[in-house]
Amino acid sequence: MRRHRKAETTQEAMPDPLHDTTLRSGNPSLDALVGRVRGFLSHDVSSYNMFGRAVRGYRSPDTPSIWIRDHSEILRGARYWERDMQSTIDHFAEMQSEAGWLFDYFTMTPEKVPCEKENWAKYVRVPVEADVEYRFIKAVFLAWQATGDDPWMKRMIPHMEKALCYVMTDPWRWDRRRRLVKRAYTIDTWDFDYTAGRAPWLNFRVDDETCWGIMHGDSSGYYEAFLNLAAMHARAGNASSARRWRKFAFAFRARANRASFNGRFYRHRVPITRVEIPGVDAEAQLTISNPMDINRGLATHPMALSIIDEYRRRGAANGFAADWVSVDPPFPAGIFGDAKLVPGSYCNGGLMPLVGGELSRAAFEHGREAYGLAQLLRYEELTRGNETYLWYFPDGRPSSIETSTSPDASPTDGWGSSAMLYALMEGLAGVVDTSSLFRDVRLSPRWAAAGCDEVSLAVSYAASGAGIAYDYHHHAGSRLIALGIRAKSNIDLHLLLPIGARARSLHVNGKPLRHTQGDVEESRYLDARFPVRGKAEITVRYDT
């Protein structure tokens, strides 16, 4: 019987003094997450020689295949240490079909051992999937941000345009009446659909009996893709194309929100094909992509709050070990074709760190900072054994060989751990690259929510060496916050103030600077903009 292996620290996971990302907050649980996630990701790499070209990409821990889905999600964490940000994307682009669609994954490793022995090159597109093209665009955007390689990004634009043209014209992908992306009746973004008895196992095929609908996660993924493409067009000097995609994105967002938001959260499915599943109240199901919808920008602030509070309410009501439920209420056992898909397992009601990381990131951004922090601390607690799983049972038990639909999975889940690092770096530490190479940064230190008064943070892209660092000091007795920034960036500061505080003054390098302050729910933030061309010393004095 195979045994799960622990993610041991390897040479690849050791800090690099030239390109390093580090955190010292004084909270050992938070500080531990950076190195721990780096260690997990070091085990989630596949490298192939694809027809004479070296390709290195990130994979799910249950397969050596490189899926664009896992790769694009894991890059949010791996970008801080990974030097090769482009080879996998180049290969997916090279293999793009004339029609514009992209493969889900490729491999040169036998997959169905022992019956499959051939180590030939293998490419797969799962027909029921509708999210592949937006994930490709996300991967391009992240790679461009980390490398600053504008010529490469420009070469990718035709591939991204072609992919979106396919999605918005093909009858398997586009609902012409609603002008939204459609898919088969899958569990949220997962890659098999409701069989309705028409397949002996999981069904991945589109046929005359496919049950079509609109899934909110596709809507948010494409909305973000449209905006990312617009940003890249703008950088490439294509102003009219940038305006066109932004305009389209905003109209698309309005249509998607009208169709999918039910007043509390995004409903799992807007049916195109009507189908009733016994025992399923589809309108009540809270599913995986809801926190992602927030972070991708589809949800408005009131919608975001409603979704976050829905997760908190359900977690408490159900007694979950964490609020990261994949589907609640889950589907009846076995109706998707696999007997192991019982309620509370895998994507059918299991707890997923990939949901928790997104939920944490969303909470930090929308005035629920304490809740965002709680998710990070819960994840650190679950991973102290140096293991992280794609999913856990509602009582907190990790998936096992006997219960998992992927019994070969190792405990180095990259998607979930990267989502948690994303929440830590962009949510709590508050470093968001809004262009590339940290040229433009939205800086939102939220250490007041964690009670951390002395913090040193460095964030760097290994592929380019571009980075930003700051030292945060809160002197409660003097009612002073000092922030020393080292960067070459245009800073959009959005600083969380201590509870009950109101900023009295802001100085940058000793000179007063105009600022505003406003509330995000119960939290107060100071806002200001200024450039940093090497070093800057910021001081904020406040009253209570």
C-alpha positions, 0 to 999 in steps of 0.5 A, a space after each residue: 500500500 502506498 503511504 503519503 510522504 511528508 514534504 521534507 525540506 530540500 535544497 530547492 526550498 532553501 532561501 536564496 540570498 539574491 531572490 528571497 521573500 521573507 517575513 518576520 512579524 513576531 508571530 511565529 505561526 504567520 512567519 512559519 507559513 512562508 517557508 512552509 509553503 515554499 517547501 510544499 511547492 518545491 515538491 509540486 514541480 514537473 519537468 519535461 523535454 517536450 520535443 526538444 524544449 525544456 518545460 517546467 511547470 507546477 502540478 497537482 500532487 496527485 499527478 505528474 501531468 502539468 495542468 494549466 489549472 493547477 499551474 496558473 493557481 500555484 504561480 500566485 505562490 511560486 512566483 516569489 521563488 520560481 525563475 522559469 515563469 514562461 516555458 509551460 505557458 509557451 508550450 500551451 500556446 504552441 499547442 493551441 488549436 486553430 479554433 482557439 481552444 487550449 489543452 487542459 494538460 500535457 504529460 510524458 509520464 504514464 498515468 493509469 499505472 499499471 495498465 498504461 505503460 507508454 511514456 509518450 507525449 499526451 495532451 488532453 482537453 476535458 470537453 465539459 471544462 469551460 475555464 481553461 482559457 481564462 486560466 491560461 490568460 491568468 498564467 500569462 498575466 502572472 508571468 508577465 508581472 514577475 518577469 516584466 518581459 513586455 516583448 514576450 507578453 506582446 507575443 502572447 496577446 494573439 493567443 489570448 485573443 484567439 482563446 477568448 474568441 473561441 470561448 465567446 463564439 463556440 456553442 459549447 462555451 457561449 450562451 448567446 441569449 445571456 451572453 455569458 459563458 456556459 458549461 456542463 453541470 459540473 460541481 462548480 469548477 471541477 471537471 466531471 459532470 452530472 451523469 444522470 445515469 448515462 456513464 458508468 463512472 465520472 463523465 467528461 464528455 459532451 453529448 446530446 444529453 449534457 445539462 447546460 448552465 451558467 456557473 458563477 466561477 466561470 463568469 468571475 474568471 473571464 471577467 478577470 481575464 478581460 481586465 488582465 488582457 486590457 492591462 496588457 494591451 495598455 502596456 503594449 500600447 494598444 489603447 483602443 483594444 484596452 478600452 474595448 476589453 474594459 468596456 466589455 468586461 464591465 457589461 459582462 460583470 453586470 450580466 453575470 451578477 444579475 444572472 447568478 447572485 441570489 441576494 446572499 451568494 452566487 447560486 451554483 448554477 443558472 440552468 439552461 437545461 432544466 434538471 431536477 436532482 432528487 435531494 438537491 436544493 440547488 438554490 441553497 448550495 454554496 460552492 467553491 468559487 464564491 470567494 474567488 468571485 470576490 477576489 477576481 472583482 466580480 462581486 461588489 463590496 456588499 455582495 462580498 460581505 454577504 458571501 463572507 458572512 455566509 461562510 462564517 454562518 454555515 461553518 458555525 452552524 454545521 460545526 465544521 473544523 474550518 469554514 472552507 467547505 467546497 459545497 454546502 449542502 453537498 450532493 447525494 452520494 455517488 450521483 456523479 459516478 464515483 462511489 467515493 464522492 460521498 457528502 463531506 468528501 473531496 469537492 462534494 462538501 470536503 474542506 479545501 484550503 484553496 477555498 480558505 485562502 481565497 476566503 481569507 484574502 477576500 475578508 482582508 479586503 472587505 473589512 473582515 480582517 480578524 476573520 481573514 487572520 483566523 483562516 491563516 492561523 487555522 491553516 498553519 495549525 493544520 499544517 504543523 506536521 509539514 503536510 497539506 492536503 487538497 481536502 479535509 473532512 468536515 471534522 478536520 481529518 485529512 483525506 486518506 488513501 482509502 477515502 480519496 478519489 486520487 489515492 496517489 496524492 502526496 500531502 503537498 497541495 500546491 493550489 491550497 497552499 498558494 491560496 493561503 500565501 496569496 492571502 498572507 502576502 496580498 491580504 495581511 502584508 498587503 503587497 499587491 502588484 497592480 502592473 508588473 515588476 512592482 512598478 505600481 503597488 497597492 500597499 495595505 499593511 494590515 498588521 494592526 489586525 494581527 497585533 503585530 507591532 514590529 514587522 519586516 517584509 521582503 517580497 521579490 520575484 525570482 525571475 527578475 529580481 524586482 521587489 519591494 520591502 518594508 519595515 513596519 513599526 507601531 508605537 502605541 504609546 506615542 500613537 505613531 506608525 512608522 513605515 520604512 519602504 525600500 522600492 522603486 514603485 508608485 505606492 498607493 497606500 491603504 494603511 489599516 489604523 489601530 482600532 478607534 484611531 483617526 490619523 492626524 498627520 502623514 509625513 513622507 521623508 519628513 514632508 507632510 503629505 495630503 491624505 484621506 481616511 475612510 472606513 471599510 466596515 468597522 475598520 479605518 484606513 489611511 489613503 495616500 499616493 506617492 512615489 518611492 525611488 529607493 527608500 522612503 520613511 513614512 510616519 503616521 501620527 494618530 489620535 484615539 
